[in-house]
Amino acid sequence: MATALSNKENFTLCTDASGDAIGSVLLQNHKVVGFYSRTLKEARRNYVALDLEALAILLSLKHFKMIQLQSFQLNIVYSPGKENYVADCLSRCIQLEPLSSQDDVEEFPEEHIIAIETTTEMINTPWTNLSNRME
């Protein structure tokens, strides 16, 4: 995860599908929350473009499980590939060799990811007041 999540802000999920793979990027306030990409199995490579795009949305929503735990309103907006370049790149970037082991993949427990939130407010404590006086 590249940025902390806030349950008060909207998410943007950008997805794309090619004939070989799907890719997506989850954003919040135009900041990256996470990436997802996977190759398609042989049978799914025969899907028509519209079905591939729908599959990309479905699999991306499943991948970012914390979205499924919240009630949300889904708005689907088409963006051409030249405007959706991150997801477009992820759907065309195919790993030629498999990872050597599962140890290469870093996973975090869901309960830790969901609980992350940041604040920019300064907490008013005696230590912050002391720090302000020393400046």
matplotlib code that plots the C-alpha trace (Angstrom):
import matplotlib.pyplot as plt

x = [0.0, 1.4, -0.8, -3.0, -6.7, -9.5, -13.1, -14.3, -13.0, -14.1, -12.1, -11.3, -10.6, -9.1, -9.2, -8.1, -8.1, -6.1, -6.3, -3.8, -4.2, -6.1, -4.7, -6.0, -4.9, -6.9, -6.7, -7.9, -7.5, -5.4, -2.9, -2.1, -3.5, -2.6, -2.0, -3.4, -2.5, -3.0, -2.8, -5.9, -6.5, -6.8, -10.7, -11.0, -8.7, -11.6, -13.9, -15.1, -13.7, -16.8, -16.7, -13.0, -13.5, -16.3, -14.1, -11.3, -13.7, -15.0, -11.6, -10.2, -13.0, -12.5, -8.7, -9.1, -11.2, -11.5, -13.8, -16.2, -16.5, -17.9, -21.2, -20.4, -22.0, -20.4, -20.1, -18.6, -17.0, -15.2, -11.7, -9.7, -6.4, -4.3, -6.0, -6.0, -2.3, -1.5, -4.2, -3.5, 0.2, -0.6, -3.0, -0.2, 2.7, 3.1, 5.5, 7.6, 8.8, 6.8, 8.0, 10.6, 8.5, 5.6, 8.2, 8.6, 5.1, 4.5, 1.1, -0.5, -3.4, -6.6, -7.4, -4.2, -4.8, -8.3, -7.4, -4.8, -5.8, -3.8, -4.4, -2.7, -3.9, -1.4, -2.3, -2.2, 0.0, 2.5, 5.3, 4.0, 3.6, 7.2, 8.4, 6.6, 8.2, 11.7, 11.4]
y = [0.0, 3.3, 5.6, 5.3, 5.0, 7.2, 6.0, 9.6, 9.9, 8.3, 5.7, 5.6, 2.2, 2.4, -0.9, -2.2, -5.5, -6.7, -10.1, -11.6, -9.8, -7.4, -4.5, -2.0, 0.8, 1.9, 5.6, 7.9, 11.6, 10.9, 9.0, 5.3, 2.9, -0.3, -2.0, -5.3, -7.2, -10.8, -12.9, -14.5, -18.2, -19.6, -19.7, -16.1, -15.0, -15.7, -13.2, -10.2, -6.8, -5.7, -8.9, -8.6, -5.0, -6.2, -9.1, -6.6, -4.6, -7.7, -9.2, -5.9, -5.3, -8.8, -8.2, -5.0, -6.8, -3.8, -2.2, -5.2, -4.5, -1.0, 0.1, 2.1, 3.5, 2.3, 4.7, 3.3, 5.8, 4.9, 6.4, 5.7, 3.9, 7.1, 8.6, 5.4, 4.7, 3.1, 0.4, 0.1, -0.6, -3.2, -5.1, -5.4, -6.0, -9.8, -11.6, -13.9, -16.1, -17.1, -15.9, -18.3, -18.8, -17.4, -15.8, -13.1, -11.8, -9.6, -9.9, -7.9, -9.0, -7.3, -6.1, -4.0, -2.6, -1.6, 0.1, 2.5, 6.2, 9.4, 12.8, 16.1, 17.6, 18.3, 16.8, 19.4, 17.9, 19.5, 18.2, 20.0, 23.3, 22.9, 22.3, 25.4, 27.5, 26.3, 27.4]
z = [0.0, -1.0, 1.0, 4.1, 3.7, 5.0, 5.4, 4.8, 1.2, -2.1, -3.8, -7.5, -9.1, -12.6, -14.5, -17.9, -19.7, -22.7, -24.4, -22.0, -18.6, -16.5, -14.4, -12.0, -9.6, -6.5, -5.7, -3.0, -3.5, -6.6, -4.4, -5.0, -2.5, -4.4, -7.7, -9.1, -12.2, -13.3, -16.5, -17.9, -18.1, -21.6, -21.6, -20.5, -23.3, -25.7, -24.0, -26.0, -25.0, -23.0, -20.9, -20.3, -19.0, -16.7, -15.5, -14.7, -12.5, -10.8, -10.1, -9.0, -6.5, -5.1, -4.9, -2.8, -0.2, 2.1, -0.5, -0.1, 3.6, 3.1, 1.6, -1.5, -4.6, -7.8, -10.7, -13.8, -16.2, -19.4, -19.9, -23.1, -22.6, -23.2, -20.1, -18.1, -18.6, -15.3, -15.5, -19.2, -18.5, -15.8, -18.1, -20.8, -18.5, -18.4, -16.1, -18.3, -15.5, -12.3, -9.0, -7.4, -4.3, -2.3, 0.0, -2.6, -2.1, 0.9, 2.4, 5.2, 7.4, 6.3, 9.8, 9.8, 6.3, 7.1, 10.3, 8.8, 8.9, 9.0, 10.5, 10.0, 13.3, 15.9, 19.2, 21.9, 24.7, 27.1, 24.9, 21.8, 23.8, 25.1, 21.6, 20.3, 23.1, 22.3, 18.7]

ax = plt.figure().add_subplot(projection="3d")
ax.plot(x, y, z, "-o")
ax.set_aspect("equal")
plt.show()
